[in-house]
Amino acid sequence: DEQHNLTAISNMNPFKLDFNPNKFVWGGLHFYLGSVMLVIGKIIGMFHLSNKIVYYFFKTDEVGNMYLFLRFIPFFSSIFCGIIIFLFLQKKIWWNFSILGYILYLIFPIVFVNSKTAKPHTLGALFVFLGFYFLCKVFDSDEIKNYIYSAIFFGLSFSVLYPNIFSIILFYLAECY
């Protein structure tokens, strides 16, 4: 998966305004955020970015650091998803259940595995949870900004992972409610 990310990111050339990763298994936003993480890693000196593949044959430790930086996105996305679950349950149910929900979410096997790999699933889930959070706020107050935030986060979830288009159904069901 990390190799898939690096291949897609290397296909882009921002200096020529070419932001097409030429790989469409996942949404483009995932690759764009991965690119940002690689630039941050380069700026702080964790690795060197080169367009010559031979360079990386002799610098395997730098490739490992690149993979590590790509894994930060799903790791922190999982933590923020858990925090959203905690806040939602704390507001809607009870404080003790919110702690239990947070812990159960973080130790759920699929979340645990995906938080350690450079896949877009947890980032997509984060945007779905944020969209759902603002969608629930629509029921508390019918302010237009909650609709807008919800639509933005559902759209971002789709731009990270294409099957998340189905989360937009929640938005329309809430409108019918």
C-alpha positions as CSV (number, residue, x, y, z in Angstrom):
1,D,0.0,0.0,0.0
2,E,2.8,2.4,0.8
3,Q,4.4,1.6,-2.5
4,H,1.1,2.3,-4.2
5,N,1.0,5.7,-2.5
6,L,4.6,6.6,-3.5
7,T,4.0,5.6,-7.1
8,A,0.9,7.7,-7.3
9,I,2.6,10.7,-5.6
10,S,5.6,10.4,-7.9
11,N,3.3,10.7,-11.0
12,M,2.3,14.2,-9.9
13,N,4.4,17.3,-10.8
14,P,3.1,20.4,-9.0
15,F,5.7,22.6,-10.7
16,K,3.9,21.9,-14.0
17,L,0.5,22.0,-12.3
18,D,0.1,18.3,-12.9
19,F,-1.9,17.0,-9.9
20,N,-3.1,13.8,-11.6
21,P,-1.8,10.8,-9.7
22,N,-2.8,8.5,-12.6
23,K,-4.0,6.0,-10.0
24,F,-7.7,6.0,-9.1
25,V,-8.1,3.2,-6.7
26,W,-8.5,5.8,-3.9
27,G,-9.5,9.4,-4.0
28,G,-7.1,12.2,-4.9
29,L,-7.2,13.9,-1.6
30,H,-5.5,11.0,0.0
31,F,-2.5,11.3,-2.3
32,Y,-2.4,15.1,-1.9
33,L,-2.2,14.8,1.9
34,G,0.4,12.1,1.5
35,S,2.4,14.5,-0.7
36,V,2.2,17.2,2.0
37,M,3.4,14.7,4.6
38,L,6.4,13.8,2.4
39,V,7.2,17.5,2.0
40,I,7.0,18.0,5.8
41,G,9.3,15.0,6.3
42,K,11.8,16.5,3.8
43,I,11.7,19.9,5.5
44,I,12.5,18.6,8.9
45,G,15.3,16.4,7.5
46,M,13.9,12.9,7.9
47,F,14.6,12.0,4.3
48,H,15.6,13.3,0.9
49,L,13.2,13.4,-2.0
50,S,14.6,12.3,-5.3
51,N,13.1,11.3,-8.7
52,K,15.8,8.8,-9.2
53,I,14.8,5.3,-8.0
54,V,18.5,4.2,-7.7
55,Y,19.0,6.7,-4.9
56,Y,16.5,4.7,-2.7
57,F,18.2,1.4,-3.3
58,F,21.1,2.7,-1.2
59,K,19.0,4.7,1.3
60,T,16.5,2.1,2.6
61,D,16.3,3.9,5.9
62,E,15.0,7.0,4.2
63,V,12.3,4.9,2.4
64,G,11.3,3.5,5.8
65,N,11.0,7.1,7.1
66,M,8.9,8.0,4.1
67,Y,6.5,5.1,4.9
68,L,6.4,6.2,8.5
69,F,5.3,9.7,7.5
70,L,2.6,8.3,5.2
71,R,1.3,6.3,8.2
72,F,0.9,9.4,10.3
73,I,-2.3,10.4,8.5
74,P,-4.3,7.2,9.3
75,F,-2.9,7.0,12.8
76,F,-4.0,10.5,13.8
77,S,-7.3,10.1,11.9
78,S,-8.1,7.0,14.0
79,I,-7.4,9.0,17.2
80,F,-9.6,11.9,16.1
81,C,-12.4,9.5,15.0
82,G,-12.3,8.1,18.6
83,I,-12.5,11.6,20.0
84,I,-15.5,12.3,17.9
85,I,-17.2,9.1,19.1
86,F,-16.3,10.1,22.6
87,L,-17.8,13.6,22.3
88,F,-20.9,12.3,20.5
89,L,-21.6,9.6,23.1
90,Q,-20.9,12.0,26.0
91,K,-23.4,14.5,24.6
92,K,-26.1,12.0,23.6
93,I,-25.9,9.1,26.1
94,W,-23.6,9.1,29.2
95,W,-20.0,9.8,30.1
96,N,-19.1,6.2,31.0
97,F,-20.4,4.9,27.7
98,S,-18.4,7.5,25.9
99,I,-15.2,6.2,27.4
100,L,-16.2,2.6,26.5
101,G,-17.1,3.7,23.0
102,Y,-13.7,5.4,22.5
103,I,-11.8,2.4,23.8
104,L,-13.8,-0.1,21.8
105,Y,-13.4,1.9,18.6
106,L,-9.6,2.1,19.0
107,I,-9.2,-1.6,19.7
108,F,-11.6,-2.7,17.0
109,P,-9.4,-5.0,14.7
110,I,-10.1,-3.3,11.4
111,V,-9.4,0.2,12.9
112,F,-6.3,-1.0,14.6
113,V,-4.9,-2.5,11.4
114,N,-5.9,0.4,9.2
115,S,-4.4,3.0,11.6
116,K,-0.9,1.5,11.0
117,T,-1.0,1.3,7.2
118,A,-1.0,4.1,4.6
119,K,-4.5,3.5,3.5
120,P,-7.3,6.2,3.2
121,H,-9.9,4.3,5.2
122,T,-9.5,6.0,8.6
123,L,-9.1,9.4,7.0
124,G,-12.3,8.8,5.1
125,A,-14.0,7.6,8.3
126,L,-12.9,10.8,10.0
127,F,-14.6,12.9,7.4
128,V,-17.7,10.8,7.6
129,F,-17.8,11.1,11.4
130,L,-17.3,14.9,11.2
131,G,-20.1,15.1,8.6
132,F,-22.4,13.0,10.8
133,Y,-21.5,15.1,13.8
134,F,-22.6,18.3,12.0
135,L,-25.6,16.5,10.6
136,C,-26.7,15.7,14.2
137,K,-26.3,19.3,15.1
138,V,-28.9,20.1,12.4
139,F,-31.5,18.4,14.7
140,D,-30.5,20.6,17.6
141,S,-30.5,23.9,15.7
142,D,-31.6,24.3,12.1
143,E,-28.7,26.7,11.3
144,I,-27.6,26.6,7.7
145,K,-23.9,26.4,8.7
146,N,-24.4,22.9,10.1
147,Y,-25.8,21.8,6.7
148,I,-22.8,23.4,5.0
149,Y,-20.2,21.8,7.3
150,S,-21.9,18.5,7.0
151,A,-21.9,18.7,3.2
152,I,-18.2,19.7,3.1
153,F,-17.1,16.8,5.3
154,F,-19.2,14.3,3.4
155,G,-17.7,15.6,0.2
156,L,-14.2,15.4,1.6
157,S,-14.9,11.8,2.7
158,F,-15.8,11.0,-1.0
159,S,-12.7,12.7,-2.3
160,V,-10.5,10.5,0.0
161,L,-12.3,7.2,-0.7
162,Y,-14.8,6.8,-3.5
163,P,-17.2,4.4,-1.7
164,N,-17.8,7.1,0.9
165,I,-20.3,8.6,-1.6
166,F,-22.9,6.5,0.2
167,S,-22.4,8.6,3.3
168,I,-24.0,11.5,1.5
169,I,-27.2,9.5,1.7
170,L,-27.2,10.3,5.4
171,F,-27.3,14.0,4.4
172,Y,-30.4,13.5,2.3
173,L,-32.1,11.3,4.8
174,A,-31.7,14.0,7.4
175,E,-33.2,16.5,5.0
176,C,-36.3,14.3,4.6
177,Y,-36.6,13.8,8.3
